[in-house]
């Protein structure tokens, strides 16, 4: 297991100088891709840093192969490398690829004074006390593109997200430490895309981790509250926010879930530690698993049984939302006999009754696949004694509680005007997402607004409404060779969640004339006559289909 170093303490002036140096060196995803090429970049996406590391070392005139080696034979292309590329290679080796560099290279890239300040603050260290040597960074500092919709400035580097975190499985072969602070993970990246980016007065990030959500909330919120149970995470998040120059807009609070948040906010986001992990008191575990105590990870394990942490987040969020406020979160939930969907967790007394909820389940996994996913995520090597023990403990826990499948998905809550306006929507949609020029968050906000409209509208209103077909929708007809009539008609989205819907000639005909001028009732009457079918029956069919297609974004109502 890799032990974690103390979190560096860097004053605001040092962080500002570091941000300037990174911008000057063009430390961004696009520049790095240009430095080492698309093949090495694809390898990084597959969690293999070796090609990028090799390229950077060769730019510095090093062809080291052994672990920790920094000096060897000169690479033939090193002499002609521009100074700017050398600086970018040094920064990538230090902060992304977890590879020591010579002090001369570090000072050439960052400057003598900044290197000394970073060493004083504890971010850069030289070898070990026993054997001083090349410089390395105790934390990862990675560069990422800004998600669609996040406000951008005009200053150089303002379109890049910089994150401090612990070095992880990209560069370390050992299992992770339990206090490990994750950086740019898949779930966090998804939450960035789901978060509405309109201006708000007060936002909250519950379980801030490395600060990935809080630092971007600060771009469109007057004030941000970021909480975490881990003091290490809060310390690293302060570095992330400070590097972005947003320390004056983000307040950090220590505590679990909503304990540090007594007030209500306009926007609440959370990537909670939602992974369903075995508790240490599983009595049915075999002797093999009991010889290895289960190692929990703070960034993903909330310390509660099953999906209790998601229940707490979903049920507790409404009372922390202001009028018209929104909460967005990711999570896992259990499927099995007598288990309710997450939408059922919103309800009861008080504010929750006036809160709409839409849950989009993106994936379901069987217990074995779920266990493998998260054991591997912790850096445990397959076929080791630890691997077998963890698999046994995980499956024993899930079986003991009757868990048949585990769902993963998105939860969006909206503080409605009243209990009568609130809607509950659970949808299992594994397709997409499609192309959403305004961003995925805008699509989800529109979806929940349309669900609330449908909830309020009776059949007469739907029949009397005209609809507009979305421009990304196409119709596909499947025919046997030589046949005149299709065996299947599908309606497919290019946007939204890229869903595909089965259609019959009536629905296809209806959608074909949805240009916002004719109401459903008018179209239904014409189609019934054309197809020689009962108008009332056709209207009833179209009503059901419209209630499905409107929140999906296939058609939108034309309202005053």
N, C-alpha and C positions, 0 to 999 in steps of 0.2 A: 504494500500500500504506500502511495506517495504522501509524505507528510507535507503539511502546508506551512509556508513561511508567514511571519507576521505581516499584516497589511501595512504598506508604506504610509507615511504621513507626509504629504506634499502640500506646502502652502499655495495659496491662490496664485501668487506671482510665478512660482515654478510651473504650475499647471498651465498658466497662460503662455509661458515661454515654450513649453513642450507642445502645446497646440499649434503655435506659430511654426515651430520646427517641422512638425508633421505636415502642415499645409505646404510649407516651402518645399518639402521633399515629395509632394504629390502623393502622400500616403492615402490611397483610395483604391477601391476594388478595380476600377478601370485601369489605373496606372500599374497596379500589380499584375493584372492580366497581360498588359502590354509588356511588362518586364520579363515574365517567364513563359508566356505563351498559353494557348488554349489547352494544350494537353496537360501541362502541369496544373493549370487551373481546374480542369476536370478531375484530376487526381485529388486535389484538395477537397473538392466537393464530395469525393468518395472517402474522405478521412485519411488520405495518404499524402503526407507532406514531403515525401522523399524527392520527387522531381523538382519541386519548387526550391527546396533546400539545396539540392545539388546545383541548380542553376545560380542561385545567389552566391554560394560559396565559390563557384568558378568565376563569377564576376569579380570577386575579391582576390582571385589568384590562388584559391584553395581547392584542393580535391580531396578533402578529408572524407574518410569512410567510417572510421571507428567512432563509437559513441563518445561525444565530448571532444573529439579532435578538432582543432581549429587551424593547424598549419601543416601543410604537406607540399607536394610539388606544385609549381605554378601552373595554372590553367592557361592554355595558349591564347585565349581571347581576352585575358585580363588587362593587358597593356593598353588596349584601345577603348576601354570602357569609360564613357563620360562620367564625370564626377557626380552628376545628378543621379545617374543609375546606380552608381556605387552607394550613394547615400540611401537610396530607397532599398537596396538590397540589405544594407546593414540594419535598417529599421525593421524590415520584414523578418530578418533572422532573429533579432532581439525580441520583438514583441509578438510576432505571430508564430514563428517556427521554433521558438524556444531553443535557440542555438547560440552559444557564446561567440563573441567576436573580440578581436584584439582591441585594446584601448585606443590605439591610434585610429583605427577604423571608426570607432564609436565617436571620438572627438571630432573627426572629420565630418561625420554625418550630423551630429547634434551640437557641436561646439564644446569647448573646454568647460566653460562656466555651467552650461546646462547639465553636462555629464556629472560634474561635481555635485550640483544641486540634487540631481536624481540619486546619486550615491548617498548623499547625506540624508535624504528622505527615506532611503531604504528600497527604492524601486530597482536600482542597479546595484549589483554586488560583483565582487571580483573573486572568482574561484571560491575557496574556502579558507577558514582561519589557518588551517594546517598548510595549505598550498595555494597562495594567491595566484591568480592567473587571469585569463580573459574575462571580459565583462558579460554578464547575463542579466536578464530581467526576471524578477521574482513573480511578476504578474503578466498575463497576456494583455495586450492592448490592440484590439482588432478594428479594422475599418470595414464598413458596410454601407450599401446604398440606402438612401432614405426611401421609405415606403411612399406609394402614391397618396397624395392628399396632404402629406405633412408640409406645413408652411416652410418655404425656403427663403433664405436671404440672398443678398447679392455678393457677400464677401467670399473670397476664395476659400474653398474647403467647406462651405456651408451646406453642400449637398451630400456630405459624408457623415455617417454616424460612427462615432468612436466609442468603444466600450472597453473598460477594464474588467477583468475576470481572472479566475485561476487558470493556469495551464491545465488542460485536460487530456482526454484520450487521443486527441489529434497528435500529440507529441509525447505523451507519457504512456509506457506500456503497462504500468501497474494499475491495480484497482484504485478507485478514487477514495480520498479521505471523506469521512462523513460530513465535514463542514465545508466541503467544496462548493464554490460559488460559480455557477454556470454563466457562460457568456451568451453568444448569439445562437441559441438553440432553435429547433424547429417550432416548438410550441410558442416561444416568445416571438419569433418572426411572424407566425400566424396571427397572434394577438395584435401586433403592430398593424397588420392589414385590416383587422376587424374594427379597430378603434375609430370612432367618429372624430374628425379633425376640425370641426367648427370651433370658433372662439367660445370659451367658457370662463366663468369667474373662478371656480374652485374645482379641482380634480383630485382624485385619490388613486394611488397605486398600492394595492394590498399585496404584500409579498414581493417587494421590489427587486430582490435579488441583486444583480449587478447594476440596476438602475436603468435598464434598457427601455422600460415603458416611461418612467418618470422623466427622463431627459428629453424625450420627444413630446410628452404632455406639456412640458414647460414652454414649448414653441407656440402653443395656442391656448394655454390657460394662464390666467393672471397669477394663480397660486396653485402649487401642487403639494399634496401631503403623501409622502412615501413611507410605508411601514414594512417592517420585517421582524421576525422572531430572532433572526441570526444577527448578532452584532458584527460578525465578519462581513456579512452581506451589506449591512448598512455602511460600513467603513469603505467597502469597495464602491458602492453606489455613490457615496460622496465624491470619490475620485472621478467617476464617470461624469457626474453632473458638474463638478468643478472644472473639468477639462473643457466642457461645452460652454463655460461661462454663465451657467444658469443657477449658481448656488443661491442667489438672492431670491429665487422664485420657488425653490423646493425646500420643504421642511421635512426632516427625517424623524420618525418616531419608532421606538422599539416596542414590540408587543405582538401578540398572536391575533390573527384575523381582524375582527372589528374592535378589539379592546382599546387600541390607541386612537380610534376614530369615533368620538362621540357625536360629531356634527354630521349634517347632511351635505352632499356635494352635488354638483351638476353632472359630473362624469366620473364613474368609478370603473377602473379596469383591474383585472387580476389574472395572473397566471399562477394560481395557487399550487402548492405541492400536492397535486391531485392523484399521484400514482397510488394504486391500490396495492399495498404491500403487506406481507405477513407480519403479524404482531408477535412479539417474543414469547407470548404465553400459549402458543399453539400446542396443545397437549398431545395431539395425535402424531406429531412429527417423529420420524424414525430416529434411531440412535445415531445414524450417520449425520443427519442434519443437526441434531442437538449438540454434536461435538463442535460445530461451527456456529457461533452466535451470529444472527442475521445482522448485517451491516446496513444501517439506514443512512440515507442521504438527505440532508436538510432541504436541498433545493427541489426535491421531488416528493418527499415523504412527510406528510403533515402530522404523523404520530397518532392518527385516529384509525379506528377499525373500518375497513371497507371503504365505501364512498361517503363516509360521514363528513369529511371536510367539504365536499361539494354540496352536500345538503346544507351545511352551515352557511356556506357562501351564498347559495341561491336563496335560502329562506331569510338570511339576515340582511341582504343587500337593500331590499325595498325601503326599510326605515332609514337608510342612509342616503336616499335619493331625494333631491329637491323636486318640486313640481316640474314636469317635463324632463326630468333627469334620466340618464341612461347608464346602465351597467353592462359591461361586456367581459366575459370570462371564458376560459377553456376548462375542460375537465373530463374525468372518467366517471362512469356510473355503472352499476351492476345490473345485469339482467338475470332473472330467474323467477321461480314461482312466487306469486304475490308481491312482486316488486313494482313500484309505481315509476312512471317516467319522471324525469327531473322537473317537468312543468307542474307536477303535483306538489312539489316542495314549496312553491310560491302560493301563499294563501293564509287562511287563518285570520286572526284579529288584526286590527290596526291598518297601517299603511299598505301592507302587502295586498290587500283586497283591491287596491286601485293600481296595481302594477301588471302590465302586460308582459308576457314571457314567450319568446320563441326559442326553441331548442332545435338545432340542426345537428343530427348525429351523422358524423362523417365516416365512422368505421366501427365495426364490431369484431372482436377477437375472441377466440376460444381460450380457455385458461392456459393451455400449454404454450400457445403462441404469445400470449400476453406476458407470461413469465419469462420466456426467452428474450423478448424485446427489452425488458427492463433490467434483467440480469446482465445482458450484454452491454447495455447503456452504462452500467457501473464499472465497466472495464474488467469484468471477471472473464477469465479465459475459459473457453469451452473445454469440456472433458476433464477439468481439474476437480479435485475433491470439493473445493469451494463451489464450483458450478453445480455439481450433483446435489450438494447440501441445500443450496439456494432453490433449485428446482423443486426438490422434495418439500421444502418448507412452504414455498409459494403455492404449489398445487394442493397441499394438505389444507392450507388456510382457505382457499377458494372452495374446495370440495366441502369442507366442514360447514360453510355458510350457504351452500346450495347455489353458488354462482355458476351459471351456465355460459354466460358471455359477458364481456366487458365492452361497453360503448365508449367512444371518444367523440367529442363534438364541441360545438359553440353554443354559448348561452348569451342571449341578449334580453335585457329587462328594460322596460320603459315605464316611467311613472306616469300613468294615465290621469286624465282629468277627474275620473271617478271610478268607482267599482263597476259601474255599468259599462264603461268604455274598455275595461281590461279584457284581454284575450289570452288564451293559452294555446300554444301551437307547438306540436312535436312532429318533426319530419325526419325520416331517415333518407338522406341524400348523399350518396358517395361519389357522385359525378362532379366534375369541374374542380375549381371554379373556372368560369369562362373569362372572356375578355370584358373587363368592366372599366371603361375609360375614366369614370369618376371615382373608381376605387371600390373594393369589396365592401368597405364600411358603408358607403353611400347606398349600395344595393341592399344591405341588411336593414338600414334605417328606413328605406323605402318599403321593404318587405313588411316590417312590423307596422308601419303606418297603413299599408293596404290591408293587413289583417285586421287592424282596428276598424277600418272603414267597412270591411265585409261583416265584421261582428255587429256593427250598428245597422247595416242595411238589411231590409227585408226583401223578400222575393220581388215584390212590386218595384222597389227601387232598382234592383239589379236588372229587371226586365226593361225598365224605362231608361236605362243608361246606355250611352254609346261607348264603344271601346276602340282603342288604337292598338294595332299590332306592332310589337317592338321590331325595329329594323334588323335585328340580328337573327330573327326567326326564319327557318327554312322548312319546307315540306319535302319529304322524301316518299316516293311511291315505289313499292317493290312489286314487280310483275314477273311471272314466268315468261320465258321466251315465246313470243307470238300471241300472248294474252292481251286482251283489251282492258280488263279490270284488274286492279291491284289486289294482291293477296294481303298486303299490309301497307298502311299509311302511318308515317311517323312525323311528328313535329319536333324539331330540334332547335335548341338555343345555341347561339354563339356567345352570349353574355350570361349574366346571372350565375347560376351554378351549372350551366351547360347541360341541362336536363333534356331527356328525350321522352316524349309522350305518345302513346298509341292514340290513333284517331280513326274515325270512320268518315265516310263521305260527308255526313252532315256537319261534323265538327270542322273538317277541312274547308267545307264551303263557308261556314260561319267565319272562320279566321280569315279566309280569303277576301272578305268584304269588310273587315274591321278596319275602317279608315277614319273612324271618329265622327262619321256623319249620320249613320243609321243606328238606332237603338237595337238591343238584343231582340226585343219584341217584334220590331219591324223585320229584322233579318229572319227570325224564326218563322214568321208567317209566310214569307216568300219561299224559304227553303222547304217548308212543309208542303206547299203547293207543288214545288218543283220535284220533290222526291216522292210525292204521293203518300205522305205519312201523316199521322195524327198530330196536329199542331200543339196540343196540350202536352202530349208525351214528349215531343221534341223539345219544347220549352223547358220541361222538367229536366231532361237530359243535359241541355245546355247550361242550366243553372248550376248543376253539380260540377260541370266541367269548368265553368267560369270561376267558381270558388276555388278551384285548384290552380288554374292558369294565371289568375290575377296576382297572387302573392309570389308566384314563380317568376313573374316579370314577362310572361309571354304576351299578355295584353294588359293595358292599363286603362282604367276608367277615365272618360273625359268628363270632368266635373267643373262647375262654375267656380 
